[in-house]
Amino acid sequence: IDRIESCGETCRDVTTTLTSEGAGAADVTVYTRIYAGNGTDGDVVWEGSEPVGNLGAGESYTGTERIDLSITQAYAIQRSGGWITVRTTIDSDERTVTTTERREVV
C-alpha cells in the first residue's frame, strides 16, 4: 500500500504497487476482500478484483482503487471496534500468494 486518501466519510482511494518477483512474464489478477473486524470471519464489507495483465520479471504495476462503503458497511466496521481485515490474493500463471493485514480505521 503506497497511500490512502480520503474521498468522503466512508470513501477511500487506496493506491498500491505490485512488483513481480517471478523469473518470467505472467498474467496477473489481484483479488481483494475487506472484512469488518479482526479476522476473516466477519462481514465482507468490500470486495473487488484488478486484472493487472501481463507483468514481466521485475516489473511493477501501480493502481488506485476506490473503496466506497455504504452506511451499513461502515456501521459493521464501527461495531467491530473500528478494525478491518484485508485479504489480498495475487493470482498469476506461476503461483498464487495470499496476504492478510489488519488495520484500525476508526
C-alpha positions as a Markdown table, in Angstrom:
| # | Residue | x | y | z |
|---|---|---|---|---|
| 1 | Ile | 0.0 | 0.0 | 0.0 |
| 2 | Asp | 1.5 | 3.3 | -1.1 |
| 3 | Arg | -1.1 | 5.7 | 0.2 |
| 4 | Ile | -4.7 | 6.0 | 1.4 |
| 5 | Glu | -6.6 | 9.2 | 0.6 |
| 6 | Ser | -10.0 | 10.2 | 1.9 |
| 7 | Cys | -12.7 | 10.8 | -0.7 |
| 8 | Gly | -15.6 | 11.2 | 1.7 |
| 9 | Glu | -16.7 | 10.0 | 5.1 |
| 10 | Thr | -17.0 | 6.3 | 4.1 |
| 11 | Cys | -14.8 | 6.5 | 1.0 |
| 12 | Arg | -11.0 | 6.0 | 0.5 |
| 13 | Asp | -8.8 | 5.9 | -2.6 |
| 14 | Val | -6.1 | 3.3 | -2.0 |
| 15 | Thr | -3.0 | 3.2 | -4.2 |
| 16 | Thr | -0.9 | 0.1 | -4.2 |
| 17 | Thr | 2.1 | -1.1 | -6.1 |
| 18 | Leu | 2.8 | -4.8 | -7.1 |
| 19 | Thr | 6.2 | -5.9 | -8.2 |
| 20 | Ser | 6.8 | -9.2 | -10.0 |
| 21 | Glu | 9.4 | -11.5 | -8.3 |
| 22 | Gly | 8.9 | -14.2 | -10.9 |
| 23 | Ala | 11.5 | -15.4 | -13.4 |
| 24 | Gly | 9.4 | -14.6 | -16.5 |
| 25 | Ala | 6.3 | -12.8 | -17.6 |
| 26 | Ala | 3.0 | -13.8 | -16.1 |
| 27 | Asp | -0.7 | -12.9 | -16.4 |
| 28 | Val | -1.7 | -11.4 | -13.0 |
| 29 | Thr | -5.0 | -10.7 | -11.3 |
| 30 | Val | -5.4 | -9.2 | -7.8 |
| 31 | Tyr | -8.4 | -10.1 | -5.7 |
| 32 | Thr | -9.2 | -8.2 | -2.5 |
| 33 | Arg | -11.7 | -8.7 | 0.2 |
| 34 | Ile | -12.2 | -6.4 | 3.2 |
| 35 | Tyr | -13.8 | -7.8 | 6.3 |
| 36 | Ala | -15.3 | -6.0 | 9.3 |
| 37 | Gly | -13.4 | -7.0 | 12.4 |
| 38 | Asn | -10.1 | -8.5 | 13.4 |
| 39 | Gly | -10.3 | -11.7 | 11.2 |
| 40 | Thr | -11.9 | -13.1 | 8.1 |
| 41 | Asp | -15.0 | -14.5 | 9.9 |
| 42 | Gly | -16.7 | -11.1 | 10.0 |
| 43 | Asp | -18.9 | -9.4 | 7.4 |
| 44 | Val | -17.4 | -8.8 | 3.9 |
| 45 | Val | -17.8 | -5.1 | 3.6 |
| 46 | Trp | -16.0 | -4.7 | 0.2 |
| 47 | Glu | -14.5 | -6.9 | -2.5 |
| 48 | Gly | -13.0 | -6.3 | -5.9 |
| 49 | Ser | -10.6 | -7.5 | -8.4 |
| 50 | Glu | -8.0 | -5.9 | -10.6 |
| 51 | Pro | -6.9 | -7.6 | -13.9 |
| 52 | Val | -3.2 | -6.4 | -13.9 |
| 53 | Gly | -2.5 | -8.3 | -17.1 |
| 54 | Asn | 1.0 | -9.4 | -18.3 |
| 55 | Leu | 3.7 | -8.5 | -15.8 |
| 56 | Gly | 7.3 | -9.2 | -16.7 |
| 57 | Ala | 10.1 | -10.3 | -14.3 |
| 58 | Gly | 10.9 | -7.3 | -12.1 |
| 59 | Glu | 8.2 | -5.1 | -13.5 |
| 60 | Ser | 5.8 | -3.1 | -11.3 |
| 61 | Tyr | 2.2 | -2.2 | -11.6 |
| 62 | Thr | 0.6 | 0.7 | -9.6 |
| 63 | Gly | -3.1 | 1.1 | -9.4 |
| 64 | Thr | -5.7 | 3.1 | -7.4 |
| 65 | Glu | -9.0 | 1.5 | -6.2 |
| 66 | Arg | -11.8 | 3.5 | -4.7 |
| 67 | Ile | -13.3 | 1.8 | -1.7 |
| 68 | Asp | -16.7 | 3.4 | -1.1 |
| 69 | Leu | -18.7 | 1.9 | 1.6 |
| 70 | Ser | -22.4 | 2.1 | 2.4 |
| 71 | Ile | -23.6 | 3.4 | 5.8 |
| 72 | Thr | -24.5 | -0.3 | 6.6 |
| 73 | Gln | -21.0 | -1.5 | 5.8 |
| 74 | Ala | -19.4 | 1.4 | 7.7 |
| 75 | Tyr | -21.6 | 0.6 | 10.7 |
| 76 | Ala | -20.4 | -3.1 | 10.6 |
| 77 | Ile | -16.8 | -1.8 | 10.9 |
| 78 | Gln | -17.8 | 0.5 | 13.8 |
| 79 | Arg | -19.5 | -2.4 | 15.5 |
| 80 | Ser | -16.2 | -4.3 | 15.2 |
| 81 | Gly | -14.3 | -1.7 | 17.1 |
| 82 | Gly | -13.1 | 0.1 | 14.0 |
| 83 | Trp | -11.0 | -2.8 | 12.8 |
| 84 | Ile | -10.8 | -4.3 | 9.3 |
| 85 | Thr | -9.0 | -7.3 | 7.9 |
| 86 | Val | -7.8 | -7.0 | 4.3 |
| 87 | Arg | -7.2 | -10.3 | 2.5 |
| 88 | Thr | -5.4 | -9.9 | -0.9 |
| 89 | Thr | -4.8 | -12.8 | -3.3 |
| 90 | Ile | -2.4 | -12.3 | -6.2 |
| 91 | Asp | -3.0 | -14.9 | -8.8 |
| 92 | Ser | -0.6 | -15.5 | -11.7 |
| 93 | Asp | 0.5 | -18.1 | -14.1 |
| 94 | Glu | 3.4 | -19.0 | -11.9 |
| 95 | Arg | 1.8 | -19.1 | -8.4 |
| 96 | Thr | -0.9 | -17.7 | -6.1 |
| 97 | Val | 0.0 | -15.7 | -3.0 |
| 98 | Thr | -2.5 | -14.6 | -0.3 |
| 99 | Thr | -1.7 | -11.9 | 2.3 |
| 100 | Thr | -3.8 | -10.8 | 5.3 |
| 101 | Glu | -3.4 | -7.4 | 7.0 |
| 102 | Arg | -5.4 | -5.9 | 9.9 |
| 103 | Arg | -5.9 | -2.2 | 10.3 |
| 104 | Glu | -7.7 | 0.1 | 12.8 |
| 105 | Val | -9.6 | 2.6 | 10.7 |
| 106 | Val | -11.9 | 4.4 | 13.2 |
